[in-house]
Amino acid sequence: MADTSQNPVPASSTPKPNLYTPRGGADQFSASKYDITNYTYPEDLYTNTGEYGGNYAIFYINVAVDSKLVAKEGAATVSDFPARDRGDLIGMGLSSAQLTTAMAGAGAIEGAIGGGLLTGNIKGAAAGAVTGGVVGGASGAMVTYGQKGIDKNSTPTASRAQKRLKTAIALHIPNNLSINYGVTWSEEDTGFLAAAAAATQQGVEVMKALQGKSNNSDVTGVGAAILTNLALSKGPQAAGASAATGLAANPKKEQVFKGVNFRTFSFDYKFFPRNSKESQKVLNIIKEFKYHMHPEFKDANNFVYIYPSEFDIFYYQNGKENMNLHRHTSCVLTDMSVNYTPNGMFNTFDDGMPTQIDVSLSFRELALLTKDKVKDGL
């Protein structure tokens, strides 16, 4: 999803859906646009091309528009950056009014199903739909306009609007650069549907037998096999019948596609600061990751969280995006570990800074992959 808007969407506007915008060609890193001075490791990341080959990763940071960091502390932001992919719901660009309507509709559908829609209880389904719609709509209104009640300076939004910080983190490419791709398939029985389909093809005698209107002896061949399968799989005492006859129903299993897994990946870094200036940058980087992986409270009474910050990670070589590596959708930092004694001994410089710090960062992407996104380099 392209997310180039930096301001909350007014409740009265009608945002246009923008589910995914291909990035296209390689991005160029702008050192003048972003402040990486105090968040770069090692210090000679850009100048020592012999050791690093001009390769580095930039971690761009995106925070909620109502984050105290932006709204009250005045953190510097940028307005122009490549399209972001954060998932389909955010990509729909719903206004607060549209979210309320959608929640009412979803509540009505859930209520209708709970009231008996799938079992033919039309009266119960209708009652459930009315109740569910009212409750869903009320919940939507409470969520969207509760934002305004908590913070009178904010505009209700349903698009999780964010701003990108001018501050970014620059690190060398880790030695364990890898990523996982996964889709979910499930083993499902299709025997009952296959039997019904075959019964229809074989003629009315099988259907009559299934309805108890025909003598089973009239059914032969495929029809008899179908009835036997159903008796051994769906009938009463099916297990006992199978054990007694030595016959078992073929469940006719099939692999059914269920969906795409969110990609996850980890970066493992070993920091060996060579001087006090580099030591301070290491501490800055660690603090920045810790700070942005956590939420903050929206209200003074600590009832509502504002989501943690999101990251956009790009791989560059000599300032140009390295298109030989995979791209990432926007992602969140889900786990972080810091080891101040990786060698089993605590050693420090004179100022108390550990001589080595190991940091492990685990990320999860916010959007799912499709063929179109894979073609775009993700």
N, C-alpha and C positions, 0 to 999 in steps of 0.2 A: 504494500500500500504506500502510495506517495503521501508524505506528511510534510509539506513545505510550509504550511500555515503555522505561524508562531503565536497566534492569539486565540483565546476561547471563541467558540462559535456562538454568536448571539442566538437566544432561544427563538427569535422570530424568523431567522434565516432558514433557508432550505438547502443544506449542503449537497453537493453532487457526489454520488458514490465514486470512489476512486480505489478500487480493490487492489490493483497492482499496476505499477508503472515500471516497465523495464528500465534498468539503469543504462544499458547500452555500453558505450565505450569506457575506457579506463578513466578513473578519477585522478585529478592532480591535487597533491597535498599543498595547501597554502600556509606556509610558515608565518606569513604576515597576518593572516586572519585568526589564527589560533595561538594561544599562549601556552607553550610547552616548556618554557624556560626552566621552571622549577619542578617539572614533572618528566624529566628525560633521564633514562639510564641505559647504558653508561654515558658519561659526559661526552665522549667522542663518538657517539652513535652515528653522527652524520659525516664526521671528518675522517674517521679511520675506516675507509672503504676496503682496505686490505683485509681486515679481520671480519667485518660485518657485510662486506659486499654491497653496501648501500641499501641493505634490507632492514626494514623495521615495521613494527605494527603500531598503528595509532588507535587509541581507544577514545572515541568521541562520547561525550556525556550529554544525555538529554534529561531534563528535569521537568516536573509538572509546573504549569504556569502559576499555580497557586502555592508553590513551594516557598517557604520563607527565604530560601537562598536567593530567589529571584524577586519575589514580591516585596520583601522587606529589607533584605541585605544588599540588594542592588547588584547581584553578580552579573558580569558582562556576558552577553549572548551574541550569537551570530544569526543572520537571517537567511543566508543563501547556502544550501548544501544539497547533496544528492537525495533522490527519492528514498524514502524509508519503507520497509515492509514490516508491519506490526500485527498482521492478522486481519481477517475479513470483517469482524464486528467493528473494530476501530475504523477499518477502511470504508465502511458504509457512511461514515460522517454524519451520524444521527444528531439531530438537535435534541434538546431536552424534551420538547413537546413530542417529537417522534418516538423517543424512548418510552415515554409514558404510554403512548398509544400502543407501541409494540408489547409492552409488559401487560397491558390490558388484554390484547389479543392472545398472547401466550397463556395468560391465566385462564381465559375462556376455553382455549383448547384443552389445557390440562384438566379443567373442571369438567368438561364434556366427557373426556375419556374416563376420569374418575367416577363420573356419574353413571357410566354404563354404556357409552356410545358404541364400544366394540362388541358388546354383548347384546345389542339390540334394544337396550332400555332407553328409548328415545325421550321419555318424560324425565327420567333421572338425568340424562345427558344434558337436556335443555336447562334444567335447574342448576346443574353443576357449571354449565357455561356462564350463566348469569352471575352466579356467586364468584366464580373464578375471575371473570372479567372485572368485576367491581374491585375485588381484592388486588388483582394485578395492577389495575389502573391507579388505585390509591397508593400502592407501594411505589410505583413509578413516580408519582407526584411527590411523595415524601422524599425519595432519593434525590430527584433533580432539584426540587425547590428547597430541600433541606440544605443544599449547598449555599444558597443565598441567605438562609437564616443563620447559618454558622458564620459566614463571612459576608457582610453586607457590601463589601467592595468587589466581590467576585460575580461573574456572570455564570448562571447554570449551564453546564456543558455535558454532553454525553460522548465526546470524542477523545477524552483523555488528552487534551491539548498539552503540548510540551514546548519548551524552548531548548535550544542547544547552547550549552555553555561555551564560552570562548576558551575556557581551560580544557586542555586535552592531555592525555598521557601517551608518551612515546617510549616504547621498549623494543629491544632487539627481538628478532623472531626466536621463539623457544626451540630447544632441541627436540621437543616431543610433539611437533605440530601434526595433529591428526584430527579427524572428525568422524562421527558415526552417522550412517544413514540407515533408516529402518522403516519398514511398513509392516502392518499387522494383517495377517491372514488367520482365519479361524476354521477349524474342522467342524463341519455341520452335517447332520443327518438330513437327507432329502428323500428317504424311503417312502414316507407317507405321500408326499406330493407326486413322486414317480409312480406310486401305485395308483393314485387317483387318475393321473394322466393316462396310464396304460389301461386302466379299467374303462375309461371313456373311449379309448381307441378300440377296445375289444368288443364293445357292444353293450346292449342293455342287460344281458344276463348277469354280468358281473355286478352291475349297479343294483339289480334286483336282489342279488345274493347279499350284497352289503347292507341293503335295507331290510333283509329278512323276508323278502317276498318271493324267493325262489328256492327250490331245492338245490343245495350245494352240489349235488351229484350232476346237475345240469351244466356245471361249469367245469371245463377241462383246460388243459394246456396252460397258456399264460394266465388265464383267469384263475385257475386253481392255485398257481404259484403266488399270485397276488394275495388271494385270501389267506393262504398259509403264512405268507410274510406278515400280514396284518395281525393275524392271530398270535404269532410268535413275538411280535414287537409291541402291539397295542392292546391285545386282548387281556382279560383277567387271567391270572395265574400263568402269564406268558413264560416266566422263568421255569416253572415246573413243567410246562408242556415241552419246552425246549430240552430240558434235562431228560424227560421221559422218551422223547422221540429221537434224540440225537440230531435234531435239526435246529438251525439258528437263522434268524432273519438277517438278510443283508441290508444294513442301514443305508446303503448307497451314499456314502459320505462324499462330500465335495469340499473343496477349499473355497471359502467365501472371503472376499476382500473386505476388511473392516476400516481401514484408514491409514494415515501416514503418522509416523512418530515425530515428535519435535526433536530436532537435532540438539545434541549436547556435546560439549567439548571442554577440555581443560588445558590450561597453560601452567607449566611448572617453571619457576624462575629461581635461580641461585644468585643472590646479590652479594658481591664482594666489594664494598665501597673502598676506594683507594685513598680518599682524603675526606676531611670534614665536610667539604662542599658536596661531594657525592653522597656522603652519609645522609645529609639533610634531604637530598632529593629522594633517596630511598624511603625515608620516613614520610615524606610528602606523598609519594605514590601509594604507600601502604594505607595511610590515613584517607586518601581520596577514594580508594576502592572500598574501604570499610564504610565510609560515610555514605556513599551512593548506593550501596547494596541494601541499606536499611530504609524503612519508612519514616515518616514523621507524622505527628498528630495534626489533624485539621482543626480541631476545636480545643478550647482551653480546658475542657474537662476530660479530655483523652478518651472520647467515645469512638472517634472516627479517624482512620488512617488516611494519609495521602500515599499513593503508591511509591515504592522506591524508584530511583532513577533507572533509565535504560541506557544501554551502550550500543554504539555502532562501531564495529571493528573492521578496519581496512588494513591490507598488507601492501606496502609500497616498496619499490626499488628505485632509488635515486629520485624520489619525489613523485613517481608515477605508479598508479595502482598496478600491482603484479597480477596480470590476468592469467598467469599459469597456475595460480592457486585458487581455491574455492572462495567465493564470496559468502558473507553472512547476512541473514536478516537481522533486524534489530533484536537484541537479546538482553537478558537480565543475569546478574551475577547471583548465583544460588548458593554457592559455598566458597569459603575462603579460609585457608589455614596458613598460619605464620609460625615458623619454627626458628627460634633464636639460638638453638643449640643443635644444628644439623649434624655436627660431628661428635655429639655426645659430651661436649665440653663448652662452658660458657666463657668466651674470650671477647674482650672489648678493647677499643682504643682508649686513650687517656681520658676522653670526654664521656666514656661510658657507652658509646655506640658499639653494638656487636660487630665483630669482624666479618661475620657471614650471617645472612638471613635467607631462609628458603621460604618462598611463597607459592602456594598452589591456588589457582583461580578456576572455578567451574562455572560455565555459562550454559544457559538454555535459550534457544531461539524462540521468538514470539510468534513466528509464522510458519506454516507448513509448506513443504515443497510440492511442486507439481512439475510436469514436463516443461512448461513455459519458463518457470523459474530456473530450472536446471540449464536450459538453453541460454539463460541470461547470466550464467556463471556461478549460480549458487550451488 
